[in-house]
Amino acid sequence: MNIHAAAGLRYGISAGDIDRLIRLDPSHFDYREWLVLKYAQEWASSGGRAPTGGWVNDYQRQYSRKYRARIDKLLRVMQFANYWNNMMRKKPYRDDIEGLIVDSSCETRGPSTRDVK
């Protein structure tokens, strides 16, 4: 089990749910939910590049451009949070490595998903 699965268990995600998310069998999810999860999985495994494949057309038909922009934003924020914890705060799940104390109380400014038409 990798560290992300172990953290999921620690924070209340069941082993069965973790297994379903890893396997991503379409029969275990609503089709629209599966499309988003598949998109997220492919996006993450390709280093943040837009996924390709026959199912992507369905994804684009099922979700508006604005909603897809929100999904992309969420994925980028999740990736940033992962990098932040891995690089800036060191490995928070290890007691033998002391992380940096960083003030993260800053506001962010920039384009909103409301700006996407």
Residue frames relative to the residue before (quaternion, step in Angstrom):
aa qw qx qy qz dx dy dz
M 1.0000 0.0000 0.0000 0.0000 0.00 0.00 0.00
N 0.3591 -0.7426 0.5171 0.2286 3.58 -0.88 0.90
I 0.7226 -0.4669 0.2978 0.4138 3.54 -1.31 0.25
H 0.6380 0.5319 -0.3425 0.4391 3.60 1.02 -0.70
A 0.6464 0.4969 -0.3160 0.4852 3.59 1.00 -0.79
A 0.6450 0.5159 -0.3220 0.4628 3.58 0.96 -0.82
A 0.6489 0.4980 -0.3205 0.4777 3.59 0.97 -0.79
G 0.6165 0.5505 -0.3385 0.4497 3.58 1.02 -0.77
L 0.6457 0.5086 -0.3124 0.4763 3.57 0.96 -0.86
R 0.6555 0.5280 -0.3059 0.4448 3.55 0.96 -0.93
Y 0.7561 0.3737 -0.1980 0.4994 3.58 1.07 -0.73
G 0.7296 -0.5187 0.2226 0.3862 3.56 1.15 0.59
I 0.5025 0.6025 -0.4641 0.4112 3.61 1.17 0.18
S 0.4297 -0.7262 0.4685 0.2616 3.58 -0.74 1.00
A 0.6270 -0.5362 0.4118 0.3870 3.56 -1.24 0.50
G 0.6290 0.5413 -0.3290 0.4507 3.59 1.06 -0.74
D 0.6601 0.4921 -0.3067 0.4775 3.58 0.97 -0.83
I 0.6291 0.5197 -0.3347 0.4713 3.58 0.99 -0.78
D 0.6474 0.5163 -0.3163 0.4628 3.59 0.93 -0.87
R 0.6587 0.5011 -0.3106 0.4676 3.61 0.94 -0.87
L 0.6615 0.5022 -0.3102 0.4627 3.59 0.99 -0.78
I 0.6510 0.5026 -0.3177 0.4719 3.57 1.03 -0.71
R 0.7098 0.4500 -0.2550 0.4781 3.59 0.88 -0.95
L 0.0856 -0.8522 0.5050 0.1070 3.56 1.11 -0.79
D 0.1604 0.7868 -0.5640 0.1928 3.54 0.87 1.04
P 0.4627 -0.7175 0.4403 0.2779 3.62 -0.59 1.10
S 0.6214 0.5653 -0.3545 0.4106 3.61 1.08 -0.55
H 0.6667 0.4983 -0.2998 0.4662 3.61 1.24 -0.27
F 0.7383 0.3505 -0.1966 0.5416 3.59 1.28 -0.02
D 0.5546 -0.5064 0.5250 0.4004 3.50 -1.35 0.32
Y 0.5985 -0.6178 0.3607 0.3605 3.63 -0.92 0.85
R 0.6623 0.4947 -0.3165 0.4652 3.61 0.91 -0.86
E 0.6342 0.5156 -0.3272 0.4742 3.58 1.01 -0.78
W 0.6434 0.5243 -0.3198 0.4571 3.58 0.96 -0.88
L 0.6287 0.5462 -0.3416 0.4356 3.61 0.96 -0.81
V 0.6750 0.4802 -0.2959 0.4756 3.58 0.93 -0.88
L 0.6606 0.4976 -0.3136 0.4666 3.59 0.92 -0.84
K 0.6333 0.5179 -0.3214 0.4768 3.59 1.00 -0.81
Y 0.6317 0.5295 -0.3237 0.4645 3.57 0.97 -0.88
A 0.6758 0.4974 -0.2906 0.4598 3.58 0.86 -1.00
Q 0.6528 0.5167 -0.3133 0.4568 3.58 0.95 -0.87
E 0.6874 0.4705 -0.2796 0.4775 3.58 0.87 -0.95
W 0.6208 0.5452 -0.3331 0.4543 3.56 1.02 -0.81
A 0.6894 0.4812 -0.2775 0.4650 3.57 0.86 -0.97
S 0.7061 0.4662 -0.2825 0.4520 3.60 0.87 -0.88
S 0.6941 0.4377 -0.2877 0.4938 3.61 1.19 -0.35
G 0.5587 -0.6390 0.3787 0.3689 3.58 1.23 0.26
G 0.7336 -0.4444 0.2363 0.4565 3.57 1.09 0.63
R 0.4986 0.6263 -0.4477 0.3982 3.58 1.22 0.32
A 0.5999 -0.5711 0.4208 0.3699 3.55 -1.17 0.62
P 0.4601 -0.6975 0.4771 0.2725 3.60 -0.80 0.96
T 0.1942 -0.7458 0.6243 0.1277 3.53 -1.28 0.46
G 0.4281 0.6759 -0.5281 0.2848 3.55 -1.22 0.38
G 0.6906 -0.5100 0.3311 0.3915 3.55 -1.24 0.40
W 0.6446 0.5460 -0.3157 0.4321 3.58 1.05 -0.72
V 0.5387 0.6401 -0.4024 0.3717 3.62 1.19 -0.48
N 0.6079 0.5469 -0.3589 0.4501 3.61 1.04 -0.67
D 0.6400 0.5046 -0.3205 0.4828 3.60 1.00 -0.78
Y 0.6180 0.5465 -0.3339 0.4559 3.57 0.99 -0.85
Q 0.6954 0.4734 -0.2772 0.4642 3.57 0.87 -0.93
R 0.6545 0.4940 -0.3152 0.4778 3.60 1.09 -0.61
Q 0.6862 0.5097 -0.2811 0.4363 3.59 0.99 -0.81
Y 0.7885 0.2396 -0.1063 0.5563 3.59 1.10 -0.69
S 0.4934 -0.6658 0.4768 0.2931 3.56 -0.95 0.91
R 0.6655 -0.4911 0.3760 0.4179 3.54 -1.26 0.34
K 0.6483 0.5226 -0.3123 0.4573 3.58 1.00 -0.86
Y 0.6692 0.4893 -0.3008 0.4715 3.59 0.93 -0.87
R 0.6363 0.5146 -0.3284 0.4717 3.60 1.01 -0.77
A 0.6136 0.5360 -0.3472 0.4643 3.60 1.07 -0.69
R 0.6427 0.5112 -0.3194 0.4729 3.59 1.04 -0.73
I 0.6261 0.5207 -0.3317 0.4764 3.58 1.02 -0.77
D 0.6538 0.5074 -0.3125 0.4663 3.60 0.91 -0.89
K 0.6445 0.5169 -0.3207 0.4632 3.57 0.98 -0.83
L 0.6427 0.5195 -0.3167 0.4656 3.58 0.96 -0.86
L 0.6540 0.5078 -0.3156 0.4634 3.60 0.94 -0.84
R 0.6500 0.5072 -0.3204 0.4664 3.61 0.97 -0.80
V 0.6451 0.5090 -0.3203 0.4713 3.59 1.00 -0.82
M 0.6498 0.5072 -0.3189 0.4677 3.59 0.97 -0.82
Q 0.6406 0.5097 -0.3252 0.4734 3.59 0.99 -0.80
F 0.6426 0.5184 -0.3209 0.4640 3.57 0.95 -0.85
A 0.6494 0.5150 -0.3204 0.4586 3.59 0.91 -0.89
N 0.6408 0.5157 -0.3214 0.4691 3.57 1.01 -0.79
Y 0.6648 0.4859 -0.3008 0.4811 3.60 0.91 -0.91
W 0.6179 0.5584 -0.3383 0.4380 3.57 0.99 -0.88
N 0.7111 0.4497 -0.2646 0.4713 3.56 0.78 -0.99
N 0.6777 0.4963 -0.3033 0.4499 3.58 0.98 -0.76
M 0.8018 0.3334 -0.1537 0.4716 3.57 0.88 -0.90
M 0.7635 0.3935 -0.2177 0.4634 3.58 0.83 -0.91
R 0.7779 0.3114 -0.1655 0.5200 3.54 0.89 -0.87
K 0.4467 -0.6704 0.4389 0.3979 3.52 1.35 0.08
K 0.6843 -0.4707 0.3388 0.4420 3.58 -1.15 -0.29
P 0.2815 -0.8273 0.4579 0.1632 3.58 -0.07 1.28
Y 0.6348 0.5324 -0.3395 0.4453 3.57 1.19 -0.31
R 0.6630 0.4693 -0.3117 0.4929 3.59 1.27 -0.03
D 0.3738 -0.7521 0.5045 0.2003 3.55 -0.71 1.08
D 0.6711 0.5288 -0.3071 0.4191 3.59 1.13 -0.52
I 0.6921 0.3910 -0.2810 0.5377 3.62 1.25 0.00
E 0.2562 -0.7715 0.5636 0.1468 3.55 -0.69 1.07
G 0.3326 -0.7572 0.5330 0.1787 3.56 -0.82 1.00
L 0.5942 -0.5458 0.4499 0.3829 3.52 -1.33 0.18
I 0.3436 -0.6772 0.5956 0.2619 3.53 -1.17 0.54
V 0.0239 0.8177 -0.5681 0.0898 3.54 -0.45 1.24
D 0.3528 -0.7084 0.5658 0.2315 3.57 -0.92 0.89
S 0.0537 -0.8227 0.5658 -0.0098 3.56 -0.46 1.20
S 0.4297 0.7253 -0.4414 0.3075 3.57 1.14 0.55
C 0.4045 0.7241 -0.4751 0.2938 3.59 1.08 0.57
E 0.4318 -0.6608 0.5410 0.2902 3.55 -1.22 0.49
T 0.2628 -0.7383 0.5924 0.1868 3.54 -1.15 0.58
R 0.1022 -0.7765 0.6196 0.0519 3.52 -1.08 0.71
G 0.3673 0.7044 -0.5483 0.2612 3.51 -1.09 0.69
P 0.7520 -0.3748 0.2596 0.4759 3.56 -1.27 -0.08
S 0.3151 -0.7333 0.5785 0.1683 3.50 -1.09 0.79
T 0.5901 -0.5454 0.4328 0.4087 3.56 -1.21 0.33
R 0.5408 0.6022 -0.4053 0.4251 3.60 1.23 -0.27
D 0.6162 0.5636 -0.3448 0.4287 3.60 1.21 -0.41
V 0.5973 0.5533 -0.3626 0.4535 3.60 1.23 -0.33
K 0.2704 -0.7764 0.5515 0.1415 3.55 -0.79 1.00
